[in-house]
Amino acid sequence: MRVLRVVLVVGVLLGGLFVGLDRWAAGYAENRMAERIQAHEGGLPGVRVDIQGFPFLTQALAHDLDEVDLKVSDLGVTTPEGGRTSLSDLRIAFHGVKLNGDYSGGTAKTAEGSALLTYHALSQAAQPGVTLAYGGAPGKVKVTATFDFLGRKVTRSVVSTVSLLDAKDAKDGKGGKTVRVRADEVPGEGLPGIEAAVRKFTDFDRQLDSRLTSGIQLTALTSDEAGIHLTLGGTNLALAG
């Protein structure tokens, strides 16, 4: 009985040591991944990496991770048009990550995630003098533009539909997805040319996925009081670092 008790105690201690070592190794790998992402992106703030599944060490030795979750609090984005904006609360879950032999990178079978495009950030992506706010219903935004028309300052607000389309169907002709904002109706008030003048400022396309991991694309969107909620997805993703 005494021998059995000793064996049980030793087993518990070894099990505890293994769990502690496994959690330390997972934490170390997570921190290293986050540091590499931050360094690669020029000091990107608010990066967090979580490796799911237990034990981590057996996954690492097999070069096969069940899931790696990436969270970034704020990701700066430069649009093809030269504008500057940001995605908030970016979250991506990479599934079935096969690591390279030297652990320098890998490939994820699938990925899914989300991000928030605030109205302030969307206003930054628009032309100067244009601001955006919630339009009162899912998929709707309120666009306000101040501009010169026939020698005087004019301010107009319209309710617009925000949608997602393939970038190849947009004016820039590039890959990925494009966020499109189009006014449902423009109050003309009998002024010739006013609708075209308003739409010149309120209607626009912006590609926002050009800085995301290769293969990740916007797949859907909706709007509420907080902003534009983006859904992300992808398959067979190459992961560096």
C-alpha positions as CSV (number, residue, x, y, z in Angstrom):
1,M,0.0,0.0,0.0
2,R,2.9,2.3,0.9
3,V,4.5,1.7,-2.5
4,L,1.3,2.4,-4.3
5,R,1.0,5.6,-2.4
6,V,4.5,6.6,-3.4
7,V,3.8,5.8,-7.0
8,L,0.6,7.9,-7.0
9,V,2.4,10.8,-5.4
10,V,5.3,10.6,-7.9
11,G,2.8,10.3,-10.8
12,V,0.9,13.4,-9.6
13,L,4.2,15.3,-9.3
14,L,5.4,14.3,-12.7
15,G,2.0,15.1,-14.2
16,G,2.0,18.5,-12.6
17,L,5.6,19.1,-13.9
18,F,4.5,18.1,-17.4
19,V,1.5,20.4,-17.3
20,G,3.6,23.3,-16.0
21,L,6.3,22.7,-18.6
22,D,3.7,22.4,-21.4
23,R,1.9,25.7,-20.4
24,W,5.3,27.4,-20.1
25,A,6.3,26.2,-23.6
26,A,2.9,27.3,-25.0
27,G,3.2,30.7,-23.4
28,Y,6.8,31.1,-24.7
29,A,5.7,30.2,-28.3
30,E,2.7,32.6,-28.1
31,N,4.9,35.5,-27.0
32,R,7.5,34.8,-29.7
33,M,4.8,34.7,-32.3
34,A,3.3,38.0,-31.1
35,E,6.8,39.6,-31.0
36,R,7.5,38.5,-34.6
37,I,4.2,39.8,-35.8
38,Q,4.8,43.2,-34.1
39,A,8.3,43.4,-35.5
40,H,7.2,42.5,-39.0
41,E,4.5,45.1,-38.9
42,G,6.7,47.9,-37.6
43,G,5.7,47.9,-33.9
44,L,2.0,46.9,-34.4
45,P,0.3,47.5,-31.0
46,G,-2.1,45.2,-29.1
47,V,-1.0,41.8,-30.6
48,R,-2.0,38.7,-28.8
49,V,-1.5,35.0,-29.9
50,D,-3.3,32.1,-28.2
51,I,-2.4,28.5,-29.1
52,Q,-5.4,26.2,-28.5
53,G,-5.3,22.5,-27.6
54,F,-3.5,20.4,-25.0
55,P,-0.9,19.3,-24.8
56,F,1.0,21.9,-26.8
57,L,4.4,20.0,-26.8
58,T,3.0,17.0,-28.7
59,Q,1.4,19.3,-31.2
60,A,4.7,21.2,-31.7
61,L,6.8,18.0,-32.0
62,A,4.3,16.8,-34.7
63,H,4.5,20.2,-36.4
64,D,0.7,20.3,-36.4
65,L,-1.3,22.8,-34.3
66,D,-5.0,22.5,-33.9
67,E,-5.8,26.2,-33.7
68,V,-3.9,29.5,-33.4
69,D,-5.9,32.6,-32.5
70,L,-4.6,36.0,-33.4
71,K,-6.0,39.2,-31.9
72,V,-4.9,42.7,-32.9
73,S,-6.5,45.8,-31.2
74,D,-5.8,48.2,-34.1
75,L,-4.5,47.4,-37.6
76,G,-3.6,50.4,-39.9
77,V,-4.7,50.0,-43.5
78,T,-3.7,52.0,-46.5
79,T,-6.3,51.8,-49.3
80,P,-5.3,51.5,-53.0
81,E,-6.5,55.0,-53.4
82,G,-3.9,56.2,-50.9
83,G,-6.2,56.8,-48.0
84,R,-5.3,55.7,-44.4
85,T,-7.7,54.1,-42.0
86,S,-7.8,51.2,-39.5
87,L,-9.5,48.0,-38.5
88,S,-10.3,47.6,-34.8
89,D,-10.6,44.4,-32.7
90,L,-9.2,42.1,-35.5
91,R,-9.6,38.5,-34.5
92,I,-8.6,35.5,-36.7
93,A,-8.7,31.8,-35.8
94,F,-6.3,29.7,-37.9
95,H,-7.3,26.0,-38.0
96,G,-5.1,23.0,-38.9
97,V,-1.8,24.8,-38.9
98,K,1.0,22.7,-40.3
99,L,4.4,24.1,-39.3
100,N,7.6,24.1,-41.4
101,G,10.4,21.8,-40.4
102,D,12.4,24.7,-38.9
103,Y,9.3,26.3,-37.3
104,S,9.8,29.4,-39.5
105,G,6.3,29.4,-40.8
106,G,3.5,27.1,-41.9
107,T,0.2,26.7,-43.6
108,A,-3.3,26.9,-42.2
109,K,-6.1,24.8,-43.8
110,T,-8.8,27.3,-42.9
111,A,-9.2,30.6,-41.1
112,E,-12.2,32.6,-39.9
113,G,-12.4,35.9,-38.1
114,S,-13.9,39.3,-37.6
115,A,-13.0,43.0,-37.4
116,L,-14.7,46.3,-36.7
117,L,-14.5,49.3,-39.0
118,T,-15.7,52.2,-36.9
119,Y,-17.5,55.2,-38.5
120,H,-14.6,57.4,-37.6
121,A,-12.2,55.0,-39.5
122,L,-14.6,54.8,-42.4
123,S,-14.8,58.6,-42.5
124,Q,-11.0,58.6,-42.7
125,A,-11.2,56.4,-45.8
126,A,-13.7,58.8,-47.5
127,Q,-12.9,62.1,-49.1
128,P,-12.2,65.2,-47.0
129,G,-15.3,66.8,-45.8
130,V,-17.2,63.5,-45.6
131,T,-18.3,61.9,-42.3
132,L,-20.3,58.7,-41.8
133,A,-22.5,57.5,-39.0
134,Y,-25.1,54.7,-38.4
135,G,-27.9,54.8,-40.8
136,G,-30.6,53.4,-38.5
137,A,-30.8,49.9,-39.9
138,P,-28.4,47.0,-40.6
139,G,-26.4,47.6,-43.8
140,K,-27.2,51.3,-43.8
141,V,-25.0,54.3,-43.0
142,K,-25.6,58.0,-42.9
143,V,-23.2,60.0,-45.1
144,T,-22.8,63.8,-44.6
145,A,-20.8,65.8,-47.1
146,T,-19.8,69.5,-47.2
147,F,-18.6,70.8,-50.6
148,D,-18.6,73.7,-52.9
149,F,-21.5,73.9,-55.4
150,L,-22.1,76.9,-57.7
151,G,-19.9,79.1,-55.6
152,R,-21.3,78.3,-52.2
153,K,-20.9,75.8,-49.4
154,V,-23.5,73.0,-49.5
155,T,-24.0,70.3,-46.9
156,R,-26.1,67.3,-47.7
157,S,-26.8,64.1,-45.7
158,V,-28.0,60.8,-47.3
159,V,-28.8,57.3,-46.2
160,S,-26.6,54.9,-48.0
161,T,-26.3,51.1,-48.4
162,V,-22.9,49.6,-47.5
163,S,-22.2,46.4,-49.3
164,L,-19.3,44.0,-50.2
165,L,-18.3,43.1,-53.8
166,D,-15.4,41.5,-55.6
167,A,-12.7,44.1,-56.2
168,K,-12.4,43.0,-59.8
169,D,-15.9,44.3,-60.3
170,A,-14.8,47.7,-58.8
171,K,-13.0,50.5,-60.6
172,D,-9.5,49.5,-59.4
173,G,-9.8,46.0,-61.0
174,K,-7.6,44.4,-58.2
175,G,-8.2,41.2,-56.3
176,G,-9.8,40.9,-52.8
177,K,-13.0,42.5,-51.7
178,T,-14.2,46.1,-51.8
179,V,-16.5,47.9,-49.4
180,R,-19.0,49.9,-51.4
181,V,-21.1,52.9,-50.1
182,R,-23.9,54.1,-52.3
183,A,-26.6,56.7,-51.5
184,D,-30.1,55.2,-51.7
185,E,-31.5,58.6,-52.7
186,V,-30.2,62.1,-53.1
187,P,-32.6,65.1,-52.3
188,G,-32.3,67.2,-55.5
189,E,-34.4,70.2,-54.3
190,G,-34.8,71.2,-58.0
191,L,-31.1,72.2,-58.4
192,P,-29.7,70.9,-61.8
193,G,-26.6,68.8,-61.2
194,I,-27.0,68.6,-57.4
195,E,-27.4,64.8,-57.3
196,A,-24.2,64.2,-59.3
197,A,-22.3,66.7,-57.2
198,V,-23.5,65.0,-53.9
199,R,-22.8,61.5,-55.2
200,K,-19.2,62.5,-56.1
201,F,-18.6,62.8,-52.4
202,T,-21.0,60.3,-50.8
203,D,-20.5,57.3,-53.2
204,F,-17.2,55.5,-53.0
205,D,-15.5,52.1,-53.0
206,R,-12.6,51.1,-50.7
207,Q,-10.5,48.0,-50.6
208,L,-9.6,47.2,-47.0
209,D,-8.2,43.6,-47.1
210,S,-4.9,44.4,-48.9
211,R,-2.8,44.2,-45.6
212,L,-4.4,41.1,-44.2
213,T,-2.6,37.7,-44.2
214,S,-2.3,36.4,-47.8
215,G,-5.5,34.5,-48.5
216,I,-7.7,36.2,-45.9
217,Q,-10.6,38.0,-47.4
218,L,-13.7,39.9,-46.3
219,T,-16.7,37.6,-46.7
220,A,-19.6,39.6,-45.3
221,L,-20.5,42.7,-43.4
222,T,-23.3,44.4,-41.5
223,S,-23.7,47.7,-39.6
224,D,-24.9,48.8,-36.2
225,E,-24.3,51.7,-33.8
226,A,-20.7,50.7,-33.2
227,G,-19.7,50.6,-36.9
228,I,-19.3,48.1,-39.8
229,H,-18.8,44.6,-38.6
230,L,-16.6,42.6,-41.0
231,T,-16.5,38.8,-41.3
232,L,-13.3,37.3,-42.6
233,G,-12.4,33.9,-44.0
234,G,-9.9,31.9,-46.1
235,T,-8.4,28.5,-47.0
236,N,-4.8,27.2,-47.5
237,L,-3.1,30.2,-45.9
238,A,0.6,30.6,-45.9
239,L,1.9,31.9,-42.6
240,A,5.3,33.4,-42.2
241,G,7.3,33.8,-39.0
